[in-house]
Amino acid sequence: MAAVARAHPNIALVKYWGKADDELIIPAAGSMSMTLDKFATTTSVALTSGSDTFELNGTTADAKATARTTAFLDLVRDLAAQAGLDTAQAGAQVVSSNEGPTAAGMASSASGFAALATAAATAFGVELSSRQLSRLARRGSGSASRSLIDRFAVWHAGTSDATSYAEPISAPDMAMVSVTVNATAKKVSSRDGMTATRDTSPYYQAWIDTTVTTLNEMLAACAAEDFTRIGQLTETHAHRMHAVINASHPPIRYLAPESWQIFEEVTAMRQMGLEAYATADAGPNVVIICRPDDAAAVAARVGAYGQINTFSPGPGAHLVDVA
Ligand code: 2P0
């Protein structure tokens, strides 16, 4: 059996940064995101009688990425065994390609594991609800739980495997304008940076406590369709995340001087009446949220800082072919 799935990255407005359980990937606080409509990952999974293989962007993946893929496929084989399926013994040939920059803060692990979970569940014949698929994707990479979801997602932190999953929420239509100031891989992975922050940053508990509060405020702002409030919460929360990360020992810096210049530029846009708010993940690239009609004006203001992409809310992970 074989299946092909497609998934898009997501950008969090309320960020996930810190785990309560490293093995099960249970976050210390919930988060909220928009799934993008570009930079998809397409992944095919074909069952074989041999061991697992993993090709990424046209070349055989390195040992670390292959081991992470096999560990994930082991979870799918466990589900197949629980369902009494003989695919529980199968190997898989996984072929994946990213349309966006890999490991440069555009969440390629989120689209990657969301596509892999969707394709692998089908190829192994495991029938899962959307909640179960979100839980499965979470085990590959936490933020992948959110890329299962159309448009806007909340990831409930939960306290166990069964209670930690993402689901859709409604939010006002908005655009994201990303500024890629550097498309090379970051020096400290999100996974390592998160652990270092939890273990060494004295502000970690305050970060988790305020994230819980911010998520509740964000959900209320989304329900009220209050774009201004959503933007204000997003920008403040992004600064808090980088502050708690910066306070790790040894210090970790994901933002570059150009990133700070873009934050300044976004403040200047607001002062002239162009309502935009900025956020940034574990890398130097900045993502600006605005109303859809303002996206072209926002993009024009930051074009000098790097490669610009404009996104709308996009689809959740979905199958594109089954054989
Ligand atoms: C987020 N990030 O909420 C935050 C903001 C990066 C900065 O989720 O260890 O790759 O695989 O669960 O999902 C990146 O973390 O980490 C991330 P793992 P993941 O989008």
Boltz pocket constraint, residues with backbone or C-beta under 6 A from the ligand:
constraints:
  - pocket:
      binder: B
      contacts: [[A, 10], [A, 11], [A, 12], [A, 14], [A, 15], [A, 16], [A, 17], [A, 25], [A, 31], [A, 109], [A, 110], [A, 138], [A, 140], [A, 141], [A, 142], [A, 143], [A, 144], [A, 190], [A, 191], [A, 280], [A, 281], [A, 282]]
      max_distance: 6.0
